[in-house]
Amino acid sequence: MKKNIILLINIVLFIGCSNHGSMNEKDILIQKLDALQFLSEYHHQLHIMIGEEEGDGDKAFDEFAEAIHNSENPELIPVLSAFNRIKTFSIASDPVMKLDYLIDYYQSGVSLQVESILRGYGYLKTFPLDSVLFIYDRLSK
């Protein structure tokens, strides 16, 4: 019985570990683009939450909360972690401002990573984000 349990644990670990290695460069690029799209879509809510734009702060917080908790994108884990540190929402509170700081820099960093992938193929022109996959597909062939 003990051997069966150990065998089962080893099988589960092997399958779990082997699935993570199956991602390729394009999959990673897509995750980064999806993260940028998410951050762009919810930028307005964040600005309401920090008091830079007019609107219902609680509604903006709830919309952001629902979206980040429904996301399964591993690129957004730092955003989720920062969001989860907000125990009680109030406009421009310290944890909300820290979320904004993280997102400002994180969005820039992910954008640079996307650009770096294309530069790795020798693409040095400026490009809109909605054409990245088209450019990537053309370059990676």
CNS distance restraints for C-alpha pairs under 8 A (distance, minus, plus):
assign (resid   1 and name CA) (resid   5 and name CA) 6.47 0.50 0.50
assign (resid   2 and name CA) (resid   6 and name CA) 6.32 0.50 0.50
assign (resid   3 and name CA) (resid   7 and name CA) 6.02 0.50 0.50
assign (resid   4 and name CA) (resid   8 and name CA) 6.05 0.50 0.50
assign (resid   5 and name CA) (resid   9 and name CA) 6.17 0.50 0.50
assign (resid   6 and name CA) (resid  10 and name CA) 6.17 0.50 0.50
assign (resid   7 and name CA) (resid  11 and name CA) 6.21 0.50 0.50
assign (resid   8 and name CA) (resid  12 and name CA) 6.22 0.50 0.50
assign (resid   9 and name CA) (resid  13 and name CA) 6.13 0.50 0.50
assign (resid  10 and name CA) (resid  14 and name CA) 5.99 0.50 0.50
assign (resid  11 and name CA) (resid  15 and name CA) 6.12 0.50 0.50
assign (resid  12 and name CA) (resid  16 and name CA) 5.99 0.50 0.50
assign (resid  13 and name CA) (resid  17 and name CA) 5.95 0.50 0.50
assign (resid  14 and name CA) (resid  18 and name CA) 5.99 0.50 0.50
assign (resid  15 and name CA) (resid  19 and name CA) 6.27 0.50 0.50
assign (resid  16 and name CA) (resid  20 and name CA) 7.07 0.50 0.50
assign (resid  17 and name CA) (resid  21 and name CA) 7.18 0.50 0.50
assign (resid  18 and name CA) (resid  22 and name CA) 7.04 0.50 0.50
assign (resid  23 and name CA) (resid  27 and name CA) 5.84 0.50 0.50
assign (resid  23 and name CA) (resid  28 and name CA) 6.96 0.50 0.50
assign (resid  24 and name CA) (resid  28 and name CA) 6.45 0.50 0.50
assign (resid  25 and name CA) (resid  29 and name CA) 6.16 0.50 0.50
assign (resid  26 and name CA) (resid  30 and name CA) 6.10 0.50 0.50
assign (resid  27 and name CA) (resid  31 and name CA) 6.33 0.50 0.50
assign (resid  28 and name CA) (resid  32 and name CA) 6.31 0.50 0.50
assign (resid  29 and name CA) (resid  33 and name CA) 6.18 0.50 0.50
assign (resid  29 and name CA) (resid 114 and name CA) 6.55 0.50 0.50
assign (resid  29 and name CA) (resid 117 and name CA) 7.85 0.50 0.50
assign (resid  30 and name CA) (resid  34 and name CA) 6.02 0.50 0.50
assign (resid  30 and name CA) (resid 133 and name CA) 7.85 0.50 0.50
assign (resid  31 and name CA) (resid  35 and name CA) 6.13 0.50 0.50
assign (resid  31 and name CA) (resid  73 and name CA) 6.42 0.50 0.50
assign (resid  31 and name CA) (resid  74 and name CA) 7.59 0.50 0.50
assign (resid  31 and name CA) (resid  75 and name CA) 6.44 0.50 0.50
assign (resid  32 and name CA) (resid  36 and name CA) 6.27 0.50 0.50
assign (resid  32 and name CA) (resid  75 and name CA) 6.33 0.50 0.50
assign (resid  32 and name CA) (resid 110 and name CA) 6.33 0.50 0.50
assign (resid  32 and name CA) (resid 111 and name CA) 7.89 0.50 0.50
assign (resid  32 and name CA) (resid 113 and name CA) 7.98 0.50 0.50
assign (resid  32 and name CA) (resid 114 and name CA) 6.88 0.50 0.50
assign (resid  33 and name CA) (resid  37 and name CA) 6.13 0.50 0.50
assign (resid  33 and name CA) (resid 114 and name CA) 7.44 0.50 0.50
assign (resid  33 and name CA) (resid 129 and name CA) 7.60 0.50 0.50
assign (resid  34 and name CA) (resid  38 and name CA) 6.11 0.50 0.50
assign (resid  34 and name CA) (resid  73 and name CA) 7.72 0.50 0.50
assign (resid  35 and name CA) (resid  39 and name CA) 6.19 0.50 0.50
assign (resid  35 and name CA) (resid  73 and name CA) 7.05 0.50 0.50
assign (resid  35 and name CA) (resid  75 and name CA) 6.15 0.50 0.50
assign (resid  35 and name CA) (resid  76 and name CA) 6.23 0.50 0.50
assign (resid  36 and name CA) (resid  40 and name CA) 6.06 0.50 0.50
assign (resid  36 and name CA) (resid 107 and name CA) 6.44 0.50 0.50
assign (resid  36 and name CA) (resid 110 and name CA) 7.17 0.50 0.50
assign (resid  36 and name CA) (resid 111 and name CA) 7.19 0.50 0.50
assign (resid  37 and name CA) (resid  41 and name CA) 6.06 0.50 0.50
assign (resid  38 and name CA) (resid  42 and name CA) 6.26 0.50 0.50
assign (resid  39 and name CA) (resid  43 and name CA) 5.83 0.50 0.50
assign (resid  39 and name CA) (resid 103 and name CA) 7.63 0.50 0.50
assign (resid  39 and name CA) (resid 107 and name CA) 7.09 0.50 0.50
assign (resid  42 and name CA) (resid  46 and name CA) 6.42 0.50 0.50
assign (resid  42 and name CA) (resid  64 and name CA) 6.54 0.50 0.50
assign (resid  43 and name CA) (resid  47 and name CA) 6.28 0.50 0.50
assign (resid  44 and name CA) (resid  48 and name CA) 6.36 0.50 0.50
assign (resid  44 and name CA) (resid  53 and name CA) 7.73 0.50 0.50
assign (resid  45 and name CA) (resid  49 and name CA) 6.18 0.50 0.50
assign (resid  45 and name CA) (resid  57 and name CA) 7.85 0.50 0.50
assign (resid  45 and name CA) (resid  60 and name CA) 4.66 0.50 0.50
assign (resid  45 and name CA) (resid  61 and name CA) 6.88 0.50 0.50
assign (resid  45 and name CA) (resid  63 and name CA) 7.42 0.50 0.50
assign (resid  45 and name CA) (resid  64 and name CA) 6.62 0.50 0.50
assign (resid  46 and name CA) (resid  50 and name CA) 6.32 0.50 0.50
assign (resid  46 and name CA) (resid  60 and name CA) 7.12 0.50 0.50
assign (resid  46 and name CA) (resid  61 and name CA) 7.64 0.50 0.50
assign (resid  46 and name CA) (resid  64 and name CA) 7.59 0.50 0.50
assign (resid  46 and name CA) (resid 100 and name CA) 6.98 0.50 0.50
assign (resid  47 and name CA) (resid  51 and name CA) 6.13 0.50 0.50
assign (resid  47 and name CA) (resid  52 and name CA) 5.19 0.50 0.50
assign (resid  47 and name CA) (resid  53 and name CA) 5.54 0.50 0.50
assign (resid  48 and name CA) (resid  52 and name CA) 5.88 0.50 0.50
assign (resid  48 and name CA) (resid  53 and name CA) 4.78 0.50 0.50
assign (resid  48 and name CA) (resid  54 and name CA) 6.01 0.50 0.50
assign (resid  48 and name CA) (resid  55 and name CA) 5.84 0.50 0.50
assign (resid  48 and name CA) (resid  56 and name CA) 7.13 0.50 0.50
assign (resid  48 and name CA) (resid  57 and name CA) 5.69 0.50 0.50
assign (resid  48 and name CA) (resid  60 and name CA) 6.54 0.50 0.50
assign (resid  48 and name CA) (resid  91 and name CA) 7.78 0.50 0.50
assign (resid  49 and name CA) (resid  57 and name CA) 5.14 0.50 0.50
assign (resid  49 and name CA) (resid  58 and name CA) 7.78 0.50 0.50
assign (resid  49 and name CA) (resid  60 and name CA) 6.43 0.50 0.50
assign (resid  49 and name CA) (resid  61 and name CA) 6.41 0.50 0.50
assign (resid  49 and name CA) (resid  90 and name CA) 7.66 0.50 0.50
assign (resid  49 and name CA) (resid  91 and name CA) 5.18 0.50 0.50
assign (resid  49 and name CA) (resid  92 and name CA) 6.41 0.50 0.50
assign (resid  49 and name CA) (resid  96 and name CA) 7.07 0.50 0.50
assign (resid  50 and name CA) (resid  91 and name CA) 5.35 0.50 0.50
assign (resid  50 and name CA) (resid  92 and name CA) 4.20 0.50 0.50
assign (resid  50 and name CA) (resid  93 and name CA) 7.59 0.50 0.50
assign (resid  50 and name CA) (resid  96 and name CA) 6.56 0.50 0.50
assign (resid  50 and name CA) (resid  97 and name CA) 6.32 0.50 0.50
assign (resid  50 and name CA) (resid 100 and name CA) 7.54 0.50 0.50
assign (resid  51 and name CA) (resid  57 and name CA) 7.92 0.50 0.50
assign (resid  51 and name CA) (resid  91 and name CA) 5.92 0.50 0.50
assign (resid  51 and name CA) (resid  92 and name CA) 5.98 0.50 0.50
assign (resid  55 and name CA) (resid  60 and name CA) 7.72 0.50 0.50
assign (resid  56 and name CA) (resid  60 and name CA) 6.22 0.50 0.50
assign (resid  57 and name CA) (resid  61 and name CA) 6.02 0.50 0.50
assign (resid  57 and name CA) (resid  90 and name CA) 7.68 0.50 0.50
assign (resid  57 and name CA) (resid  91 and name CA) 6.44 0.50 0.50
assign (resid  58 and name CA) (resid  62 and name CA) 6.13 0.50 0.50
assign (resid  58 and name CA) (resid  89 and name CA) 7.46 0.50 0.50
assign (resid  58 and name CA) (resid  90 and name CA) 7.98 0.50 0.50
assign (resid  59 and name CA) (resid  63 and name CA) 6.14 0.50 0.50
assign (resid  60 and name CA) (resid  64 and name CA) 6.14 0.50 0.50
assign (resid  61 and name CA) (resid  65 and name CA) 5.95 0.50 0.50
assign (resid  61 and name CA) (resid  89 and name CA) 7.46 0.50 0.50
assign (resid  62 and name CA) (resid  66 and name CA) 6.09 0.50 0.50
assign (resid  63 and name CA) (resid  67 and name CA) 6.24 0.50 0.50
assign (resid  64 and name CA) (resid  68 and name CA) 6.06 0.50 0.50
assign (resid  65 and name CA) (resid  69 and name CA) 5.99 0.50 0.50
assign (resid  65 and name CA) (resid  83 and name CA) 7.73 0.50 0.50
assign (resid  66 and name CA) (resid  70 and name CA) 6.11 0.50 0.50
assign (resid  67 and name CA) (resid  71 and name CA) 6.26 0.50 0.50
assign (resid  68 and name CA) (resid  76 and name CA) 7.89 0.50 0.50
assign (resid  68 and name CA) (resid  79 and name CA) 7.90 0.50 0.50
assign (resid  68 and name CA) (resid  80 and name CA) 6.19 0.50 0.50
assign (resid  69 and name CA) (resid  80 and name CA) 7.27 0.50 0.50
assign (resid  71 and name CA) (resid  76 and name CA) 7.75 0.50 0.50
assign (resid  72 and name CA) (resid  76 and name CA) 7.99 0.50 0.50
assign (resid  73 and name CA) (resid  77 and name CA) 7.34 0.50 0.50
assign (resid  76 and name CA) (resid  80 and name CA) 6.20 0.50 0.50
assign (resid  77 and name CA) (resid  81 and name CA) 6.07 0.50 0.50
assign (resid  78 and name CA) (resid  82 and name CA) 6.17 0.50 0.50
assign (resid  79 and name CA) (resid  83 and name CA) 6.05 0.50 0.50
assign (resid  79 and name CA) (resid  99 and name CA) 7.12 0.50 0.50
assign (resid  79 and name CA) (resid 102 and name CA) 7.24 0.50 0.50
assign (resid  79 and name CA) (resid 103 and name CA) 6.81 0.50 0.50
assign (resid  80 and name CA) (resid  84 and name CA) 6.03 0.50 0.50
assign (resid  81 and name CA) (resid  85 and name CA) 6.52 0.50 0.50
assign (resid  82 and name CA) (resid  86 and name CA) 7.30 0.50 0.50
assign (resid  82 and name CA) (resid  95 and name CA) 7.68 0.50 0.50
assign (resid  82 and name CA) (resid  98 and name CA) 7.37 0.50 0.50
assign (resid  82 and name CA) (resid  99 and name CA) 5.47 0.50 0.50
assign (resid  82 and name CA) (resid 102 and name CA) 7.66 0.50 0.50
assign (resid  83 and name CA) (resid  95 and name CA) 7.92 0.50 0.50
assign (resid  83 and name CA) (resid  96 and name CA) 7.61 0.50 0.50
assign (resid  83 and name CA) (resid  99 and name CA) 6.23 0.50 0.50
assign (resid  85 and name CA) (resid  95 and name CA) 6.54 0.50 0.50
assign (resid  86 and name CA) (resid  95 and name CA) 5.38 0.50 0.50
assign (resid  86 and name CA) (resid  96 and name CA) 6.55 0.50 0.50
assign (resid  89 and name CA) (resid  93 and name CA) 7.38 0.50 0.50
assign (resid  89 and name CA) (resid  96 and name CA) 7.56 0.50 0.50
assign (resid  90 and name CA) (resid  96 and name CA) 7.78 0.50 0.50
assign (resid  91 and name CA) (resid  96 and name CA) 7.29 0.50 0.50
assign (resid  92 and name CA) (resid  96 and name CA) 5.78 0.50 0.50
assign (resid  92 and name CA) (resid  97 and name CA) 5.70 0.50 0.50
assign (resid  93 and name CA) (resid  97 and name CA) 6.16 0.50 0.50
assign (resid  94 and name CA) (resid  98 and name CA) 6.18 0.50 0.50
assign (resid  95 and name CA) (resid  99 and name CA) 6.25 0.50 0.50
assign (resid  96 and name CA) (resid 100 and name CA) 6.38 0.50 0.50
assign (resid  97 and name CA) (resid 101 and name CA) 6.21 0.50 0.50
assign (resid  98 and name CA) (resid 102 and name CA) 6.13 0.50 0.50
assign (resid  99 and name CA) (resid 103 and name CA) 6.13 0.50 0.50
assign (resid 100 and name CA) (resid 104 and name CA) 6.07 0.50 0.50
assign (resid 101 and name CA) (resid 105 and name CA) 6.46 0.50 0.50
assign (resid 102 and name CA) (resid 106 and name CA) 5.71 0.50 0.50
assign (resid 103 and name CA) (resid 107 and name CA) 5.66 0.50 0.50
assign (resid 104 and name CA) (resid 108 and name CA) 6.53 0.50 0.50
assign (resid 105 and name CA) (resid 109 and name CA) 6.11 0.50 0.50
assign (resid 106 and name CA) (resid 110 and name CA) 6.10 0.50 0.50
assign (resid 107 and name CA) (resid 111 and name CA) 6.09 0.50 0.50
assign (resid 108 and name CA) (resid 112 and name CA) 6.23 0.50 0.50
assign (resid 109 and name CA) (resid 113 and name CA) 6.28 0.50 0.50
assign (resid 110 and name CA) (resid 114 and name CA) 6.32 0.50 0.50
assign (resid 111 and name CA) (resid 115 and name CA) 6.29 0.50 0.50
assign (resid 112 and name CA) (resid 116 and name CA) 5.97 0.50 0.50
assign (resid 113 and name CA) (resid 117 and name CA) 6.35 0.50 0.50
assign (resid 114 and name CA) (resid 118 and name CA) 6.78 0.50 0.50
assign (resid 115 and name CA) (resid 119 and name CA) 6.16 0.50 0.50
assign (resid 116 and name CA) (resid 120 and name CA) 6.02 0.50 0.50
assign (resid 117 and name CA) (resid 121 and name CA) 6.96 0.50 0.50
assign (resid 118 and name CA) (resid 122 and name CA) 6.66 0.50 0.50
assign (resid 118 and name CA) (resid 123 and name CA) 5.37 0.50 0.50
assign (resid 118 and name CA) (resid 124 and name CA) 7.62 0.50 0.50
assign (resid 118 and name CA) (resid 135 and name CA) 7.88 0.50 0.50
assign (resid 118 and name CA) (resid 136 and name CA) 6.56 0.50 0.50
assign (resid 119 and name CA) (resid 123 and name CA) 4.76 0.50 0.50
assign (resid 119 and name CA) (resid 124 and name CA) 5.73 0.50 0.50
assign (resid 121 and name CA) (resid 139 and name CA) 6.45 0.50 0.50
assign (resid 121 and name CA) (resid 140 and name CA) 7.38 0.50 0.50
assign (resid 127 and name CA) (resid 131 and name CA) 6.93 0.50 0.50
assign (resid 127 and name CA) (resid 132 and name CA) 7.23 0.50 0.50
assign (resid 128 and name CA) (resid 132 and name CA) 7.01 0.50 0.50
assign (resid 131 and name CA) (resid 135 and name CA) 6.21 0.50 0.50
assign (resid 132 and name CA) (resid 136 and name CA) 5.93 0.50 0.50
assign (resid 133 and name CA) (resid 137 and name CA) 5.94 0.50 0.50
assign (resid 134 and name CA) (resid 138 and name CA) 6.25 0.50 0.50
assign (resid 135 and name CA) (resid 139 and name CA) 6.13 0.50 0.50
assign (resid 136 and name CA) (resid 140 and name CA) 5.87 0.50 0.50
assign (resid 137 and name CA) (resid 141 and name CA) 6.52 0.50 0.50
